């Protein structure tokens, strides 16, 4: 188990062979709850070749000194593009961060 955010990885080995190779990692939030986006690729069991890069967004919770995965979302190319598009629209419209406050329906 990872004790620090920098130790968290999606890389996996099976009997000395890399089955999931981590290509990149970006820590989005740190703390008791941490959010990390990973770029990785998996080895095909039939061909032993690595497949195309994939992305996953994961949340970890630190309990008793170790981080444990609590939730994850695997992003396809289409879902990643849709997420980028909607976030850019919200940013451009000033609807995130220091933008307009949403009015609650009462």
C-alpha positions as CSV (number, residue, x, y, z in Angstrom):
1,X,0.0,0.0,0.0
2,X,1.2,3.5,-0.8
3,X,1.9,5.8,2.1
4,X,2.3,8.9,0.0
5,X,0.6,10.2,-3.1
6,X,3.8,10.0,-5.1
7,X,3.9,6.2,-4.4
8,X,0.5,5.6,-5.9
9,X,0.6,3.9,-9.3
10,X,-1.5,1.9,-11.7
11,X,1.5,-0.2,-12.9
12,X,1.1,-3.9,-12.3
13,X,3.4,-6.9,-12.8
14,X,2.5,-10.6,-13.0
15,X,5.4,-13.0,-12.4
16,X,7.9,-10.4,-13.3
17,X,6.2,-9.3,-16.5
18,X,4.7,-5.8,-16.8
19,X,0.9,-6.2,-17.5
20,X,0.0,-2.5,-17.0
21,X,2.5,0.1,-17.8
22,X,2.0,3.6,-16.3
23,X,2.9,6.2,-18.9
24,X,2.0,9.4,-17.0
25,X,0.4,10.6,-13.8
26,X,-1.0,13.9,-12.7
27,X,-2.0,14.5,-9.1
28,X,-5.1,16.8,-9.2
29,X,-5.7,17.0,-5.4
30,X,-3.6,16.0,-2.4
31,X,-4.7,15.2,1.1
32,X,-6.8,12.6,3.0
33,X,-8.8,12.4,-0.3
34,X,-6.5,12.5,-3.4
35,X,-7.5,12.6,-7.0
36,X,-5.1,11.4,-9.7
37,X,-5.4,11.0,-13.5
38,X,-3.3,8.3,-15.1
39,X,-2.3,7.5,-18.6
40,X,-1.4,3.8,-19.0
41,X,-1.4,0.9,-21.4
42,X,-2.2,-2.8,-20.9
43,X,-0.5,-5.8,-22.3
44,X,-2.7,-8.0,-24.5
45,X,-2.7,-11.6,-23.1
46,X,-2.9,-13.2,-26.5
47,X,-0.3,-11.2,-28.4
48,X,1.9,-10.0,-25.5
49,X,1.9,-6.6,-27.2
50,X,0.9,-3.4,-25.4
51,X,-2.4,-1.9,-26.5
52,X,-3.2,1.8,-27.1
53,X,-2.8,4.3,-24.3
54,X,-5.8,4.7,-22.0
55,X,-6.8,7.1,-19.2
56,X,-8.3,6.6,-15.8
57,X,-9.4,9.1,-13.1
58,X,-9.1,7.7,-9.6
59,X,-9.9,8.8,-6.0
60,X,-7.9,7.6,-3.1
61,X,-8.5,7.9,0.6
62,X,-5.8,7.7,3.2
63,X,-6.7,5.4,6.1
64,X,-4.4,4.2,8.8
65,X,-1.4,5.7,7.0
66,X,-2.0,4.1,3.6
67,X,-3.9,5.2,0.5
68,X,-6.7,3.0,-0.8
69,X,-8.5,3.3,-4.1
70,X,-12.1,4.3,-3.5
71,X,-13.5,5.2,-6.9
72,X,-12.4,5.3,-10.5
73,X,-13.6,6.3,-13.9
74,X,-12.0,4.9,-17.1
75,X,-12.1,7.5,-19.8
76,X,-12.6,6.5,-23.4
77,X,-11.4,8.8,-26.2
78,X,-15.0,10.0,-26.7
79,X,-15.7,10.5,-23.0
80,X,-12.4,12.4,-22.5
81,X,-13.2,14.7,-25.4
82,X,-16.7,15.3,-24.1
83,X,-15.3,16.1,-20.6
84,X,-12.8,18.6,-22.0
85,X,-15.4,20.2,-24.2
86,X,-17.9,20.8,-21.4
87,X,-15.3,22.0,-18.9
88,X,-13.9,24.5,-21.5
89,X,-17.5,25.7,-22.2
90,X,-18.1,26.3,-18.5
91,X,-14.8,28.0,-18.1
92,X,-15.4,30.2,-21.1
93,X,-18.8,31.1,-19.8
94,X,-17.4,32.0,-16.3
95,X,-19.4,29.2,-14.7
96,X,-16.5,27.7,-12.8
97,X,-14.2,29.1,-10.1
98,X,-14.6,32.9,-9.7
99,X,-17.4,32.9,-12.2
100,X,-21.1,33.5,-11.6
101,X,-22.8,32.0,-8.5
102,X,-25.6,29.6,-9.3
103,X,-29.0,30.6,-8.0
104,X,-30.7,27.8,-6.1
105,X,-34.3,26.9,-6.8
106,X,-36.2,27.4,-3.5
